[in-house]
């Protein structure tokens, strides 16, 4: 890394901290801190939602997936238009009938306080694990890019996490959304520049694959064999389920809808998010193809101990460190930082909103006005971030590549959390006991599928089945328990 690269990194860190400080001076209520006054534009919200859900995991895992396993997961792009229709025209109008700070307030109205707090706890666990994972993976990649030893992984994680926590705790959701827009430009620019440089080094576009690479998996259109890692149909279904479940049950997403002035603006924001997702996904996949072609053509470029296949997730950061020119490498490192910060800042802000609304305010309504000053919320945000930094140290013990790590940790909770909203908003005969028992069964089903190889000491089941199996088990058990089980509580009109 040249001093110019370090200057870019330092400038970015100082810049986002100053932005957080500037916005902190404009806050006078918790509503402003958590929802930005509910008048933010569709473009800003859409970009923020995309960058938050992209994260470093996607930024680094997509090229690695293309290198090691092949292009079949790109079929998941076919699910994006359908997910937009479901989220934009079915979920958002129903969710936004009530303007709330915490999404889980919607669950109490229909299913009671117990389901509300269960949903809040599930979300907190989901985002804590997710943020810890991506902070660990970011630090893991950055020690390669920066050319420092693995012993520095924890230090890098602490520095990256601390910057995100500080500007978020200062500036609230408005700072999060503005910095997300900046981070989108950085990560998109970094990815495009990487692709341009790969093309220049390959003297054209010969890196685009014209035949199936020898190391790629068998990836059929469809298979009844649950051990086949990925198929076309599996990619479409798994992406559709994760997209819809995240958009319809995750506070990070719902908090952004609530930061707009109504369902129409929120739908436009989700459209912006969907278009950005397709575009960036294609760019990152192309980087994977380019890196595979580059290192196959110049195998001597790989350092000792690094293998094209077994170290596929490390090739993108390795290329950044070794082959990008001065200034460009610094920009891409900033993009990796930005991708991590965009998820950490959103996550800690959303968790503090949920803890404030669903636990503190809920239990102290008579003594704590809803429009109170935000200082305590800032401390809560900072405390959440510190927990994330500590938990990130333990993510090293979860096996699998970046993509599988995501599916086997945080995403196990995505579907059961979403199913609470399905029961609350769309199942007329649902009961609290049915929703709770269904969520438990859905989570356990996802856990068994994700860790089938560990539990049975046999071949792993495809990670693409986690969401579908969890969804089916959750809805089936929840409906049966609701219909035949405990006395149904009166439904709100």
Secondary structure per residue as TSV (DSSP state, phi and psi in degrees):
chain	resnum	aa	ss	phi	psi
A	1	X	-	360.0	129.1
A	2	X	-	-82.7	161.3
A	3	X	H	-62.1	-28.7
A	4	X	H	-64.5	-40.0
A	5	X	H	-62.4	-43.7
A	6	X	H	-64.8	-34.7
A	7	X	H	-65.1	-39.9
A	8	X	H	-62.9	-43.4
A	9	X	H	-63.7	-46.4
A	10	X	H	-63.5	-41.0
A	11	X	H	-62.9	-40.5
A	12	X	H	-63.6	-47.0
A	13	X	H	-59.2	-44.9
A	14	X	H	-65.3	-39.4
A	15	X	H	-61.4	-45.5
A	16	X	H	-70.6	-31.7
A	17	X	H	-66.2	-40.8
A	18	X	H	-65.1	-36.8
A	19	X	H	-64.7	-42.7
A	20	X	H	-60.7	-42.6
A	21	X	H	-63.1	-41.4
A	22	X	H	-62.2	-46.8
A	23	X	H	-69.8	-26.0
A	24	X	H	-64.1	-25.6
A	25	X	T	-78.1	-11.5
A	26	X	T	-101.7	-1.0
A	27	X	-	-90.4	137.4
A	28	X	-	-136.1	6.7
A	29	X	S	-159.0	161.2
A	30	X	H	-68.8	-29.7
A	31	X	H	-63.1	-41.6
A	32	X	H	-64.5	-39.7
A	33	X	H	-65.1	-38.8
A	34	X	H	-99.6	-24.1
A	35	X	H	-127.6	3.9
A	36	X	G	62.6	26.5
A	37	X	G	80.7	4.3
A	38	X	G	57.9	36.6
A	39	X	-	-140.7	27.2
A	40	X	-	-82.9	153.4
A	41	X	-	-75.9	157.3
A	42	X	H	-63.3	-39.2
A	43	X	H	-63.8	-46.8
A	44	X	H	-64.7	-43.7
A	45	X	H	-65.2	-42.0
A	46	X	H	-63.6	-44.2
A	47	X	H	-64.0	-42.5
A	48	X	H	-61.4	-43.7
A	49	X	H	-62.9	-42.6
A	50	X	H	-63.6	-49.6
A	51	X	H	-64.2	-38.4
A	52	X	H	-60.4	-43.6
A	53	X	H	-84.5	-15.2
A	54	X	H	-73.2	-65.1
A	55	X	H	64.3	174.0
A	56	X	H	-64.5	-30.6
A	57	X	H	-56.7	-51.0
A	58	X	H	-68.2	-40.0
A	59	X	H	-60.0	-36.4
A	60	X	H	-98.6	-30.1
A	61	X	H	-75.9	-33.0
A	62	X	H	-63.8	-48.5
A	63	X	H	-59.8	-41.6
A	64	X	H	-63.0	-38.0
A	65	X	H	-63.8	-42.5
A	66	X	H	-63.7	-39.7
A	67	X	H	-67.5	-48.3
A	68	X	H	-86.2	-40.0
A	69	X	T	-113.5	-26.8
A	70	X	-	114.4	178.0
A	71	X	G	-90.1	6.4
A	72	X	G	-64.6	-29.3
A	73	X	G	-66.2	-15.4
A	74	X	G	-63.3	-21.2
A	75	X	G	-61.1	-21.1
A	76	X	G	-60.7	-19.7
A	77	X	G	-61.6	-25.6
A	78	X	H	-65.0	-20.0
A	79	X	H	-81.6	-16.4
A	80	X	H	-63.6	-47.5
A	81	X	H	-60.0	-39.9
A	82	X	H	-67.3	-40.4
A	83	X	H	-64.9	-36.0
A	84	X	H	-62.9	-43.2
A	85	X	H	-64.5	-44.6
A	86	X	H	-64.0	-47.6
A	87	X	I	-70.6	-47.6
A	88	X	I	-69.8	-37.3
A	89	X	I	-108.9	-10.3
A	90	X	I	-115.2	-53.4
A	91	X	I	-77.0	-52.0
A	92	X	H	-58.6	-46.7
A	93	X	H	-59.7	-36.7
A	94	X	H	-73.6	-45.2
A	95	X	H	-61.7	-36.6
A	96	X	T	-91.2	12.2
A	97	X	T	-62.6	-29.9
A	98	X	S	-118.5	135.7
A	99	X	-	-92.0	109.2
A	100	X	-	-122.9	164.4
A	101	X	S	-89.9	-46.4
A	102	X	S	-101.6	132.1
A	103	X	T	-60.2	-25.7
A	104	X	T	-82.2	-5.7
A	105	X	H	-62.2	-30.4
A	106	X	H	-65.3	-30.0
A	107	X	H	-72.4	-36.4
A	108	X	H	-64.5	-38.8
A	109	X	H	-58.3	-35.5
A	110	X	H	-101.5	-33.6
A	111	X	H	-124.5	-1.7
A	112	X	-	102.7	168.4
A	113	X	H	-65.6	-33.9
A	114	X	H	-62.0	-43.1
A	115	X	H	-69.5	-37.8
A	116	X	H	-57.9	-47.9
A	117	X	H	-74.6	-29.0
A	118	X	H	-63.8	-44.1
A	119	X	H	-62.0	-41.4
A	120	X	H	-63.9	-42.3
A	121	X	H	-65.5	-42.5
A	122	X	H	-61.5	-41.8
A	123	X	H	-63.4	-44.7
A	124	X	H	-60.1	-44.7
A	125	X	H	-63.1	-43.3
A	126	X	H	-56.8	-50.4
A	127	X	H	-76.4	-30.9
A	128	X	H	-63.6	-45.5
A	129	X	H	-65.8	-43.9
A	130	X	H	-60.2	-49.2
A	131	X	H	-66.7	-37.6
A	132	X	H	-64.0	-41.0
A	133	X	H	-63.3	-49.7
A	134	X	H	-70.2	-30.4
A	135	X	H	-66.5	-40.4
A	136	X	H	-64.1	-46.9
A	137	X	H	-65.7	-36.5
A	138	X	H	-63.3	-48.0
A	139	X	H	-61.9	-38.3
A	140	X	H	-60.6	-41.1
A	141	X	H	-74.4	-38.2
A	142	X	H	-69.9	-31.3
A	143	X	H	-65.6	-28.5
A	144	X	H	-72.2	-47.0
A	145	X	H	-63.1	-42.2
A	146	X	T	-80.3	-9.2
A	147	X	T	72.0	31.5
A	148	X	-	-113.3	165.3
A	149	X	-	-72.5	161.6
A	150	X	G	-62.8	-21.4
A	151	X	G	-61.9	-19.0
A	152	X	G	-88.2	0.5
A	153	X	H	-57.3	-45.7
A	154	X	H	-65.1	-40.3
A	155	X	H	-62.6	-44.5
A	156	X	H	-62.6	-41.1
A	157	X	H	-61.6	-41.5
A	158	X	H	-64.9	-42.7
A	159	X	H	-66.4	-49.4
A	160	X	H	-62.5	-45.1
A	161	X	H	-65.5	-39.3
A	162	X	H	-65.2	-40.4
A	163	X	H	-62.2	-47.4
A	164	X	H	-61.9	-42.0
A	165	X	H	-65.1	-41.4
A	166	X	H	-65.8	-50.1
A	167	X	H	-70.8	-28.4
A	168	X	H	-71.6	-45.5
A	169	X	H	-64.6	-30.7
A	170	X	H	-74.8	-50.5
A	171	X	H	-100.0	-10.6
A	172	X	H	69.5	-162.8
A	173	X	H	-65.0	-31.8
A	174	X	H	-64.3	-42.5
A	175	X	H	-65.7	-40.0
A	176	X	H	-57.4	-47.3
A	177	X	H	-70.3	-40.4
A	178	X	H	-65.9	-45.7
A	179	X	H	-65.8	-32.3
A	180	X	H	-61.3	-39.1
A	181	X	H	-64.2	-42.3
A	182	X	H	-63.0	-42.9
A	183	X	H	-65.5	-32.9
A	184	X	H	-62.9	-44.5
A	185	X	H	-61.3	-41.4
A	186	X	H	-66.5	-48.4
A	187	X	H	-69.6	-34.9
A	188	X	H	-68.4	-44.6
A	189	X	H	-63.5	-41.4
A	190	X	H	-62.3	-42.0
A	191	X	H	-66.7	-43.0
A	192	X	H	-65.0	-41.8
A	193	X	H	-64.1	-39.5
A	194	X	H	-60.4	-43.5
A	195	X	H	-65.4	-39.8
A	196	X	H	-63.0	-42.8
A	197	X	H	-70.0	-37.4
A	198	X	H	-59.8	-44.8
A	199	X	H	-63.3	-38.8
A	200	X	H	-65.6	-41.6
A	201	X	H	-70.6	-29.2
A	202	X	T	-89.2	-1.9
A	203	X	T	56.9	47.2
A	204	X	S	137.5	-158.5
A	205	X	S	-111.7	30.1
A	206	X	T	-67.7	-10.9
A	207	X	T	-70.7	-19.4
A	208	X	S	-67.9	127.3
A	209	X	-	-68.9	135.0
A	210	X	S	-113.1	-4.7
A	211	X	S	-149.5	165.2
A	212	X	-	-73.2	123.8
A	213	X	-	-66.2	147.2
A	214	X	T	-62.1	-30.9
A	215	X	T	-87.7	-8.1
A	216	X	S	-71.2	150.7
A	217	X	-	-68.7	164.8
A	218	X	-	-74.1	112.9
A	219	X	-	-126.4	82.3
A	220	X	-	-74.6	172.3
A	221	X	S	-64.2	-43.3
A	222	X	-	-154.6	149.8
A	223	X	-	-150.5	140.0
A	224	X	S	-83.2	-7.9
A	225	X	-	-80.7	112.3
A	226	X	T	-69.9	-10.3
A	227	X	T	-89.4	-9.5
A	228	X	-	-68.2	120.6
A	229	X	-	-59.5	-45.8
A	230	X	-	-149.3	140.5
A	231	X	-	-132.8	169.4
A	232	X	H	-62.9	-50.3
A	233	X	H	-63.0	-42.1
A	234	X	H	-62.1	-37.4
A	235	X	H	-64.8	-44.5
A	236	X	H	-64.4	-48.0
A	237	X	H	-66.9	-44.0
A	238	X	H	-65.8	-41.7
A	239	X	H	-65.8	-40.9
A	240	X	H	-60.8	-45.2
A	241	X	H	-65.3	-46.2
A	242	X	H	-64.8	-41.4
A	243	X	H	-62.2	-50.0
A	244	X	H	-68.8	-42.1
A	245	X	H	-63.7	-40.6
A	246	X	H	-66.9	-44.1
A	247	X	H	-67.8	-27.1
A	248	X	H	-105.8	1.2
A	249	X	H	-142.5	-7.0
A	250	X	-	-98.2	126.9
A	251	X	H	-55.1	-34.8
A	252	X	H	-56.8	-42.6
A	253	X	H	-76.3	-48.9
A	254	X	H	-65.8	-34.4
A	255	X	H	-61.5	-32.2
A	256	X	H	-73.8	-37.5
A	257	X	H	-59.1	-42.5
A	258	X	T	-70.1	-13.6
A	259	X	T	-85.5	-1.9
A	260	X	S	-98.6	177.0
A	261	X	S	-92.1	3.0
A	262	X	S	166.7	174.2
A	263	X	H	-58.8	-36.5
A	264	X	H	-63.5	-45.3
A	265	X	H	-66.5	-39.8
A	266	X	H	-63.0	-38.1
A	267	X	H	-65.8	-41.6
A	268	X	H	-62.6	-38.5
A	269	X	H	-61.9	-41.4
A	270	X	H	-68.7	-31.3
A	271	X	H	-64.8	-44.1
A	272	X	H	-58.3	-44.8
A	273	X	H	-59.2	-43.0
A	274	X	H	-67.2	-42.8
A	275	X	H	-64.5	-45.2
A	276	X	H	-60.9	-37.6
A	277	X	H	-63.6	-45.4
A	278	X	H	-61.8	-46.8
A	279	X	H	-62.3	-50.5
A	280	X	H	-69.4	-36.7
A	281	X	H	-58.8	-42.6
A	282	X	H	-65.9	-39.5
A	283	X	H	-64.6	-46.3
A	284	X	H	-65.6	-36.9
A	285	X	H	-64.1	-40.7
A	286	X	H	-64.0	-36.8
A	287	X	H	-60.8	-41.1
A	288	X	H	-60.1	-45.7
A	289	X	H	-60.9	-42.9
A	290	X	H	-64.4	-42.3
A	291	X	H	-65.8	-38.6
A	292	X	H	-62.0	-44.9
A	293	X	H	-67.0	-41.4
A	294	X	H	-63.5	-51.2
A	295	X	H	-75.3	-20.9
A	296	X	H	-72.7	-37.6
A	297	X	H	-76.5	-33.8
A	298	X	T	-122.8	67.4
A	299	X	G	-61.5	-24.3
A	300	X	G	-67.9	-11.9
A	301	X	G	-74.7	-16.4
A	302	X	S	-79.0	132.1
A	303	X	-	-70.6	161.4
A	304	X	T	-57.1	137.5
A	305	X	T	87.4	-6.9
A	306	X	-	-104.1	124.4
A	307	X	-	-110.2	140.5
A	308	X	T	-57.6	-35.3
A	309	X	T	-94.1	-53.2
A	310	X	T	-71.5	-20.5
A	311	X	T	-114.6	33.1
A	312	X	G	-58.6	-38.5
A	313	X	G	-67.9	-17.8
A	314	X	G	-92.9	-7.8
A	315	X	H	-71.5	-35.1
A	316	X	H	-64.1	-52.7
A	317	X	H	-62.7	-32.3
A	318	X	H	-64.2	-42.8
A	319	X	H	-63.3	-39.2
A	320	X	H	-60.7	-44.5
A	321	X	H	-69.5	-36.8
A	322	X	H	-102.0	-26.7
A	323	X	H	-124.5	-7.6
A	324	X	S	-87.0	143.5
A	325	X	-	-70.3	164.4
A	326	X	T	-55.6	137.5
A	327	X	T	93.2	-49.9
A	328	X	H	-68.6	-42.4
A	329	X	H	-62.7	-39.6
A	330	X	H	-63.1	-39.4
A	331	X	H	-64.0	-41.9
A	332	X	H	-70.7	-35.9
A	333	X	H	-61.9	-42.7
A	334	X	H	-59.9	-38.9
A	335	X	H	-62.4	-39.9
A	336	X	H	-66.2	-44.4
A	337	X	H	-55.6	-47.2
A	338	X	H	-62.5	-41.5
A	339	X	H	-62.1	-38.4
A	340	X	H	-69.9	-46.1
A	341	X	H	-63.2	-33.9
A	342	X	H	-63.7	-31.9
A	343	X	H	-85.2	-35.9
A	344	X	H	-67.9	-45.3
A	345	X	H	-63.0	-42.8
A	346	X	H	-66.4	-41.5
A	347	X	H	-64.6	-47.4
A	348	X	H	-69.3	-34.5
A	349	X	H	-65.5	-42.5
A	350	X	H	-69.0	-40.5
A	351	X	H	-62.8	-43.1
A	352	X	H	-65.3	-33.9
A	353	X	H	-64.4	-41.7
A	354	X	H	-68.5	-46.3
A	355	X	H	-60.5	-42.5
A	356	X	I	-63.0	-48.0
A	357	X	I	-79.4	-42.9
A	358	X	I	-91.9	-12.9
A	359	X	I	-126.0	-54.6
A	360	X	I	-73.2	-58.2
A	361	X	H	-63.6	-37.0
A	362	X	H	-62.4	-37.6
A	363	X	H	-90.2	-14.0
A	364	X	-	-127.9	36.6
A	365	X	T	-57.5	-36.4
A	366	X	T	-72.3	-23.1
A	367	X	T	-110.1	-12.4
A	368	X	S	-123.8	99.2
A	369	X	-	-63.5	144.2
A	370	X	T	-67.1	-21.9
A	371	X	T	-99.4	21.6
A	372	X	-	-64.6	170.7
A	373	X	-	-67.9	153.7
A	374	X	S	-88.0	0.9
A	375	X	H	-54.5	-44.1
A	376	X	H	-62.0	-37.4
A	377	X	H	-62.3	-33.8
A	378	X	H	-67.5	-41.1
A	379	X	H	-65.8	-38.3
A	380	X	H	-63.3	-41.3
A	381	X	H	-61.9	-46.5
A	382	X	H	-62.5	-41.8
A	383	X	H	-63.3	-39.5
A	384	X	H	-61.0	-43.2
A	385	X	H	-61.8	-38.0
A	386	X	H	-64.8	-37.3
A	387	X	H	-61.9	-41.3
A	388	X	H	-61.3	-44.5
A	389	X	H	-60.4	-42.4
A	390	X	H	-65.8	-45.7
A	391	X	H	-66.2	-28.4
A	392	X	H	-59.6	-27.0
A	393	X	G	-63.2	-27.6
A	394	X	G	-91.6	-5.0
A	395	X	G	-70.2	-16.2
A	396	X	G	-65.6	-15.1
A	397	X	G	-91.7	-0.9
A	398	X	S	-93.4	123.7
A	399	X	-	-80.3	162.4
A	400	X	S	116.7	166.2
A	401	X	-	-78.7	177.5
A	402	X	H	-55.7	-44.3
A	403	X	H	-65.2	-44.8
A	404	X	H	-67.5	-35.7
A	405	X	H	-57.7	-42.7
A	406	X	H	-62.4	-48.1
A	407	X	H	-67.2	-31.1
A	408	X	H	-90.1	-1.8
A	409	X	T	-120.4	-91.7
A	410	X	T	-62.9	-40.6
A	411	X	T	-70.3	-10.1
A	412	X	H	-64.1	-28.4
A	413	X	H	-91.4	-13.2
A	414	X	H	-62.0	-50.0
A	415	X	H	-67.5	-49.0
A	416	X	H	-57.9	-35.3
A	417	X	H	-65.3	-44.8
A	418	X	H	-63.4	-37.5
A	419	X	H	-63.7	-27.1
A	420	X	H	-60.0	-39.1
A	421	X	H	-71.6	-35.8
A	422	X	H	-59.1	-48.3
A	423	X	H	-64.5	-40.9
A	424	X	H	-70.6	-36.0
A	425	X	H	-106.5	-19.9
A	426	X	H	-130.5	-6.6
A	427	X	-	-112.8	104.5
A	428	X	T	-61.7	-32.1
A	429	X	T	-96.2	8.7
A	430	X	-	-65.8	144.9
A	431	X	-	-121.2	165.4
A	432	X	H	-62.2	-43.3
A	433	X	H	-64.1	-38.3
A	434	X	H	-64.5	-43.1
A	435	X	H	-64.9	-41.6
A	436	X	H	-69.5	-48.0
A	437	X	H	-64.2	-39.6
A	438	X	H	-60.6	-43.2
A	439	X	H	-63.3	-40.5
A	440	X	H	-62.9	-46.4
A	441	X	H	-65.5	-39.1
A	442	X	H	-62.6	-43.8
A	443	X	H	-63.3	-47.1
A	444	X	H	-63.9	-36.6
A	445	X	H	-64.1	-47.3
A	446	X	H	-60.3	-39.1
A	447	X	H	-64.3	-43.7
A	448	X	H	-64.7	-44.2
A	449	X	H	-64.1	-43.3
A	450	X	H	-64.3	-37.8
A	451	X	T	-116.0	31.9
A	452	X	H	-57.6	-40.9
A	453	X	H	-66.1	-36.0
A	454	X	H	-73.5	-41.6
A	455	X	H	-68.2	-42.5
A	456	X	H	-103.7	-7.1
A	457	X	S	58.0	37.0
A	458	X	S	-126.1	-167.9
A	459	X	-	-67.3	143.5
A	460	X	-	-67.4	147.7
A	461	X	-	-87.7	147.5
A	462	X	-	-54.4	132.3
A	463	X	G	-64.6	-19.1
A	464	X	G	-71.6	-11.6
A	465	X	G	-91.1	-9.2
A	466	X	H	-59.2	-53.2
A	467	X	H	-65.1	-44.0
A	468	X	H	-64.8	-45.8
A	469	X	H	-64.6	-40.9
A	470	X	H	-63.6	-42.8
A	471	X	H	-63.2	-47.3
A	472	X	H	-62.7	-47.7
A	473	X	H	-63.3	-42.3
A	474	X	H	-62.2	-51.4
A	475	X	H	-67.8	-40.7
A	476	X	H	-63.5	-51.1
A	477	X	H	-66.1	-42.6
A	478	X	H	-62.1	-41.7
A	479	X	H	-67.0	-42.8
A	480	X	H	-63.1	-47.8
A	481	X	H	-64.1	-40.5
A	482	X	H	-64.5	-41.3
A	483	X	H	-76.6	-40.1
A	484	X	H	-106.1	-6.0
A	485	X	S	-93.2	-131.5
A	486	X	S	-63.8	163.1
A	487	X	-	-59.3	132.1
A	488	X	-	-75.2	135.7
A	489	X	-	-79.3	150.3
A	490	X	-	-59.0	138.4
A	491	X	-	-86.4	144.0
A	492	X	-	-70.0	147.1
A	493	X	-	-76.8	360.0
